[in-house]
Amino acid sequence: MRMMKIKILFNIMKKQILLFFVLSTFFSNAQKKWTLEDCVIYALENNISIKQTENALLINDQDIISAKGNFMPLLGINASQSLSLGNIQVFDGQFIDRTFHSTNMGVSLSQTVFNGFRNTNIYKQSLINKEANLEDYKRIKDNVSLNVVNSYLNVLLNKENLNIAHAQYAFSVEQLERIEELVKAGIQPEANRYDAQATLASDEQRLTVAENNYNLALLSLSQVLQVPFDGFDVEFIELENPSELIMYSNVDDILSFALNNRSEIKLAKKNIESAELSKEISKSGFYPSLSFSYGLNAGANFSNLTSDNSFFQQINDNRGHAFGLRLNIPIYSRNQNKTALSKSKIQVENSGLALAQAKVDLESNIRRAYNDAKASLKSFTSSKKSVSARQFSFENAQERYNIGALNSLDLEQNRTQLINAQSSLVQAKYDFIFKTKVLDFYLGKPLDL
């Protein structure tokens, strides 16, 4: 009985310990705050497009192995067994029932000696295709990283707007309490209390909108990362106002680096090399081909009418070797070789046009990003000046209001202008930071904050 009680207590303790670990794991995951580095690393490891490109690289590896195999000889073993039953005529009008067994086996080997360098060019093309997919892999990873940084900055932007909304709401609460005291003391009219209550309600609405925008930004980032939204949160980084010195002074250096180093340009160049090799592969159809073959064959036959040698003796007696050289000279291929070559030439031209288009697109994107960054810098500088001016104006209006020289409507107008200026500054700050990060992206710099 005592042992049973101990066993029951032990089982209860095991369940409690297991429950403790499950709950601790759940709460640790729920309370985890993702840093930008966490987000980028997770996205690079789990993004579907990246995984598909990784699988494409694995397929390229198999293509390379297959292309190498074209240089190897074909080796095969063949065997056959036949049995025939029935009457055969040995003399006119005389038939005998016969059972006949026939066994044949052999080994065959064939090797391509020359096929217009087709195998060589196929192997070269498989290597080029692997290099092209590697460049595409880098391009996709860069785009995913930039997308994560953009989404993360959007979360920080909405977090700062939420902080502003909280501060303004708290200020309105204090302002309402102060006005109520002044109204009770008879210093201000009752109407000012209603104005303060309306302002508080308006700030509460702004706070609700800011909270919703922040949650939507978090949801967007979680969808980019493809992680559950419940319990998802990021580590808030208090970004200082960026210095104007981080702005690049010249777009030509960015263009020069990008045209020589960006993956989309390297990918387009590799596609040209692959198309050139496809053209050479098509030309091989006009060359003669030469192949070598060898065969070892043996067989044995048994019948109930004759007393043949043993199976292995017949195999030894009947073995033979066959050697062969086969030369094939194409004369007319029903226009198949001609059309294949023509199509490959067109593909080479299209690949060249694709490279030219990639350069045009890259230059256009960089110049647009550079102009956007310059514009966002001007907006950021103007917003800083606007906030300073609006802050001074609001403080002056508040002093005038406290002495009764300004009505509540004018005070609220000043405060609304200050809030709008602060929100514009936050928007301009993050816009400028992201635009400079885009330029860093084209220069191959790490996308950190």
N, C-alpha and C positions, 0 to 999 in steps of 0.2 A: 504493500500500500504506500509506504514511504517512498519507494523507488518510483512509483507511478506519479506521485505528486512532484517529485524532483524533475521527472521527464516532462511533465506538463509545464512547469515553471521554465524549464530550459527552452521549450518550444515557443512560449510566450516571449521570452527574452530575444530569441532569434528573430521573431516577427517584428518586435519593437526596434531592434537594431536595423533590420532591413528597411522598415518604414522611415527611420531617421535618415538613412543614407539617401533614400529616394527623395524625401522632402528637401534635404540639404542640396542635392543636385538640382532639383527644380528651382529652388529659390536662388541658387547661385547663378543659374542660367537666366532667370527672370531679372536679376539685379545687375547683370553684366552690362556695362556700358561700352559700346564699340568705339574704338578709336579709328581714325582715318586709315591707319596702317592695317588694322584688323579688317576693315571693310575691303580694302584693295586686295589684300592677300586672299581673303575668302572668295572674292569675286573671281580672281584669277584661277583659283583652284576648283571652282564649282560652276562657272558660267557654261551654259550649254553650247554656245558657239565655239568657245575655246576647246571644249571636250570634243566637239565634232572635228575641229581642225587637228587635234591630237590624233584622232582616229584616222584622219586622212594621211597624216605622216606615217602611221603604222602601215597603211596600205602602200604608201610609197616604198617603204622598206621591203615589202613583199614583191613589189614591181622590180626593184633592183635585184633581188634574189632570182626572180624569174628571168630577167635579162641576162644575168650571169650564166644561168642554166642553158641559154641558147648556144653557148660555146662548147658545151659538153656533148659527148656522143649519146645517142639513144641506144639503150641496151634492153633487150627483152628476151624472155623465155617462152617458147610455145610448145604445146603438147596436144596430141589428139588421140582418141581411141575410138575405133569403130568395130561394129559387130554386124555380120550379115548371116542370115539363116535362110535356108530353102534349098530346093532342088537345082542341080546344075546338070547340063547334058554333057556326058563324057564321050558317048558314041551316038550314032544315029539311033534314035528311039530308046536310048538307055539313059536314065536319070539316076542321080545319086543325091541323097540328102547330105548337105555340107554345112558345117559351122566354121566361119572364118573370122578370126580376130586380127586386127591391124593396129599397131601402135607406132606413132611417129612423134618425134620430139626434136627440138632444136634451139639454138641460141642465135639471136640476130643482133647486129650492131651496125649503126649507121652514123656517119659524121659529115656535117656540112663542111666542105673545104672552102668554098667561095660562094657568096650570094650577093655580090655587089655592095659589100660593107653594111648590109642591112642589120646584122646582129650587133656590130660595133656601134652603129648610130642609135639603135634602140637602147643599148646600155647607157650611152652618153645622155640620151634623152631622159632616162629614168633618174639619173643623177641630177639633171637640171630641174626636173619636176619636183624632186625632193627639196632642192634649194628654193624653188619658187614658193612651195607651200610653207617652208620655214619663214620666208619673208611675210607671207600672208598671216601666219601664226603670230608674228611679232606685231603686225598691224592691228589685228583683232585685239590682242592683249593691250596695246596702247589705247585703243578706242574704249575698251571696257574700263581701264584705269581712269581715263579722262571723264567718262560718264559717272563713275563713282565719286570722283572729286567734285564734280558739278552738283550731284545730288547731296553730297555731304555739306557743301557750302550752302546749299539751299536750306538745309536743316538749321545750320548756324544762323543764317539770315533770319529765318522765321523765329528762332529762339530769341534773338536780340529784339525783334519787333514785339515778341511776347513780353520780354522784360520791360520794354517801354510802356506797353499797355498796362502791365501790373503797376508800374511806378505812377502812371497817370491816374489809375483807379485809386491807388492809395492816397495820392494827393487830393483827389476829389472828396474822398471820405473825410480827410482832415479839414478840407475847406468847408464842407457842409457842417461839421461840428463847430468850427470857428464862427461861421455865419449864424448858426442857431444861438450861440452864446451872445453874439452882437444883437440879434433880433430880440432876445429875451431882455437884454439890457436897454433896449429901445434906441440903440445907436443906428441900426439899419432897418429898413422896412421889411414887412413880411414877404413881399414879392421876391426879395433876394434869396429867401430860403427855397422858394419854389424853383427859382433859376438854378440854384445849387443842386437841388434834387434832380432836376432835368439833366444837368451836366453829369452827375453821377450815373444816371441811367444810361446816358450816351456812352460814357466810358466803360460801363459794364458790357454794353453791346460790342464795343471795340475789342474788349478783352476776350469775349466769346469768339469773335471772328479770328483774333490772333491765335487763340488756342486751337481752333479748327485748322487754320493754315499750318501751324506747327505740326499737328498730327498728320495732316495730309503730306507734308514734306517727309516725315518719318515713314509714312506708308510708302511713298514713292521710292525712298532709299531701300526699304526692306524688299520691295518688288524687284529693284535692280539687283539686289544680292540674292533674291529668291530664298528668303528666310521668313519664318512666321512673324506676323506683325505683333501678336500678343506678347507683351513683355519686352519688345524691342526698344532700345534707347541708345543714344550715342553720347560719347563724352564731349561735353561742351568745352570749346576752346575760345577763350577770350582773345580775339584777334585785335591787336592794336590797329589804329589807323595806318594804312600802308604809306610808306615813303614814296614820294614822287621819283626818287632815284631808281626804283625798280623798273621803271618804264624804259624800254629799249630806245636808243636814240636813232637807230638806223635799221630799216627793214631789209636792206640788201644783204647784210650778214646772215640774217635768218634764212633768207631765200637761198643763198649760196650753200649753207649747211644742209638745208632740207633737200635740195635737189640732188645732193651728193650722198645723203645718208638715209632719207626717209624710206620706209619699207615699201610704200606703194610704187615708188620709182624703181627700186631694185626688183620688185615683183614684175613690173612691166618689162624690164630689160631681160629678165629670165624667161618670160613668155616669148620674147623675140628669139632667144637662143633655142627654145624648144620648137618654135615654128620652123626655124632654119633646119633643124635636125629632121623634122617631119618631111621637109622638102627633100632632104638627102635620102631619107627612107623611101620616099616615092620614086626617086631616080633609080633605086636598086631594081625596080621592076623591069628596067630596060637592059640590065646587065645579064649575061649568061650566069648560070649557077652550076656548081660542080659539087657532087657529093660522093662519098665513099661508103661502101657497104661490105659487110662480112657476115657469113652465116655458117653455122655448124649444125648439120642435120644427121639424124640416125633414125632407124626404124626396125621393127620386128613384126613378123607375121606368123600366125598359127592357124592350122586347119586340122580337122579330124580325119582328113584324107591323106595327109602327109606327115612324116616324122621329121620336123624341122629341128634345127639346133636350139639350144637353150636361149632364153630371152636375152641374157647379157652377152652371149656369144654372137647373136644376130645384131645386137646394138653395136658391138665392136666391129663386126664384119661390114655393116651397112653404113657406117659413119662416113660423112663427106664434108668437104669445105667448099664454100663458094665465096668468091671475091668479085666485087663489082665497082665500076666507076660510072657515074651517070652525069652526063652533060646535058643541060637544058638551055637552049637558045631561044629567047622569046622573039617571035616574028610579028604576030598579031594577037592582041589580048582583048579584042572587041572594045577597044578604046578605054579599057579600065585603067591601064597604067598612065595613059595620057591625061585622063580626067583627074586622076589622083594627084598627078604632078601639078596640074593647073590649079586645083583647089588648095594645094599646099602653098603655092606661090601667093595666092590671094590671102591666105591666112598669115603669111609673113608680112604682107602689106598692112593687114588689119592690126597685127601686133605692133607694127611701127606707129600706126595711127593711135593705138591705145596708149603707147608711151607718150606721144605728143599731147594727147588729151590729159593724161595723168599729170604732166608737167604744168599744163594750163590750169587744171583744177587746183593743184597744190599752190601755185603762185597766187591764184585768185583767193583761195582760202586764207593764205598767210597775209596778203595785203588787206583783206577784209578784217581779219583778226587784229592786225596792227592798227588799222584806222579805228576799229571798235575800241581798242585799248586806249588810243589817244583821246577819243571822245569820252570814254568813261573816266579818264584822268581829269579832263576838264569838268565833267559833271561832279566828280568827287571833290575837286578843289572849290567849285562854286557852292556845293552843299555844305562844306565846312564853314565857309564864310556866312552862308545863310543861317546856319544853326547859331553861330556866335551872335549875329545881329538879332535873331528872333529871341534868343535867350535874354539878351540885354533889354529888348523891347518888352518882353513879358514881365521881367523883374520890375521894370519901371511902371508898367501898367498895374502890377499887383500892389506896389506902394501907393499909387494914386487911388486904387480901389479901396485900400484900407483906410484912407483918410476921407473917403467919400467924394473924391474928385473924378471918379470914373464909374460908370454903371457896369452891372454884371454882364451885359451883352457884349460890351467892348472888351471886357476882361476875357470872356470865353473866346472871342474872336482871336485875341492875341495868343491864348493858350493853344487853340486849334492850329494856328499857323506854326507855333513852335513844335507841336506834335508832328505835323506834316513835314517840317524841315528835318526833324530827327529821323523820321522814317525814310525820307529821301536820302539822308546821309548814310544810313545803314545800307540801303539798297545800292547806292553808288559805291560804297566801300567794297561790298562783296562782288559787285559787278566788275569793278576794277581789278580786284584780286583774281577773279576767275579769268578775265581777259589776259592778264599777264601770265597766268598758268597755261593758257592755250599757247602763247608764244614760247614758254618754256617747253611745252610739249613738242613743238616743231623743232626745237633745238636739242631734243633728246635729254632734257634735264629731268631729274626725279620730280614726280608730282606730289610734293609734300607741302605742308603749311608751316 
